[in-house]
């Protein structure tokens, strides 16, 4: 038994790409961004708020701009991202240093 590999012709390649359904990316991706901004904003209150706060703000902004179905979650992520930066500023100003720690 000999197996032969057939190469697709241009017409079969074109018809395969034309009939393939496109992946819907709009709402699903923005819902994920809204949830990610909420989770990162919440996590940023505890650790790495200098990085996670701005990421949460950007993800929430993009999700809101694209019209997410989870608008409340995106707004919470936006608020938590801003709160991350406020906590950072308060803790840094209390220590009078660039870095901060909970131990004092």
CORSUL-V638763 format. One record per residue. RES is the residue in one letter. PHI is phi in degrees with one decimal (NA if undefined). D_CENTER is the distance of its C-alpha to the mean C-alpha in Angstrom with 2 decimals. Layout:
BEGIN
res=(RES & RES)
phi=(PHI & PHI)
d_center=(D_CENTER & D_CENTER)
END
This chain:
BEGIN
res=(X & X & X & X & X & X & X & X & X & X & X & X & X & X & X & X & X & X & X & X & X & X & X & X & X & X & X & X & X & X & X & X & X & X & X & X & X & X & X & X & X & X & X & X & X & X & X & X & X & X & X & X & X & X & X & X & X & X & X & X & X & X & X & X & X & X & X & X & X & X & X & X & X & X & X & X & X & X & X & X & X & X & X & X & X & X & X & X & X & X & X & X & X & X & X & X & X & X & X & X & X & X & X & X)
phi=(NA & -104.1 & -96.4 & -115.1 & -95.3 & -93.6 & -89.0 & -70.1 & -81.3 & -61.7 & -68.1 & -72.1 & -66.7 & -64.6 & -69.5 & -69.4 & -75.2 & -73.3 & -87.0 & -69.9 & -71.7 & -80.8 & -77.7 & -72.3 & -109.8 & -62.4 & -68.2 & -63.2 & -67.7 & -71.1 & -64.2 & -65.4 & -65.5 & -64.3 & -66.7 & -64.0 & -65.8 & -64.4 & -65.3 & -67.8 & -65.2 & -67.4 & -66.9 & -67.5 & -66.7 & -100.1 & -139.4 & 51.4 & -67.2 & -66.6 & -99.4 & -73.3 & -61.4 & -62.9 & -64.7 & -63.3 & -65.1 & -66.0 & -63.1 & -65.7 & -62.7 & -65.9 & -62.8 & -68.1 & -65.7 & -83.1 & 81.7 & -69.7 & -78.8 & -100.9 & -63.9 & -62.8 & -66.6 & -67.3 & -66.0 & -64.2 & -63.7 & -64.4 & -64.8 & -68.8 & -64.2 & -66.5 & -62.9 & -58.2 & -70.1 & -65.4 & -60.9 & -60.8 & -63.1 & -65.1 & -68.6 & -68.5 & -70.0 & -69.9 & -88.1 & 57.0 & -133.5 & -78.4 & -105.6 & -143.3 & -151.2 & -74.9 & -73.1 & 107.2)
d_center=(52.02 & 50.35 & 46.72 & 45.93 & 42.52 & 42.32 & 40.30 & 38.65 & 40.21 & 38.43 & 39.14 & 37.54 & 34.41 & 34.16 & 34.83 & 32.26 & 29.47 & 30.69 & 30.82 & 27.45 & 25.15 & 21.93 & 18.70 & 17.34 & 13.82 & 13.67 & 13.30 & 11.90 & 8.73 & 8.36 & 9.35 & 6.76 & 4.07 & 7.07 & 7.77 & 4.97 & 5.90 & 9.32 & 9.56 & 8.59 & 10.86 & 13.44 & 13.53 & 13.77 & 16.96 & 18.59 & 17.55 & 16.12 & 15.53 & 16.20 & 13.00 & 10.64 & 11.89 & 11.10 & 7.48 & 7.28 & 9.54 & 7.99 & 4.78 & 7.73 & 10.02 & 8.64 & 8.44 & 11.87 & 13.20 & 12.71 & 14.36 & 12.41 & 14.91 & 13.32 & 14.16 & 15.38 & 12.31 & 10.36 & 13.51 & 13.71 & 10.34 & 11.78 & 15.04 & 14.04 & 12.35 & 15.69 & 17.60 & 16.24 & 17.73 & 20.83 & 21.44 & 21.23 & 23.71 & 26.02 & 26.20 & 26.76 & 29.43 & 31.14 & 31.53 & 32.36 & 30.45 & 27.30 & 26.16 & 26.36 & 27.04 & 27.80 & 31.13 & 32.57)
END
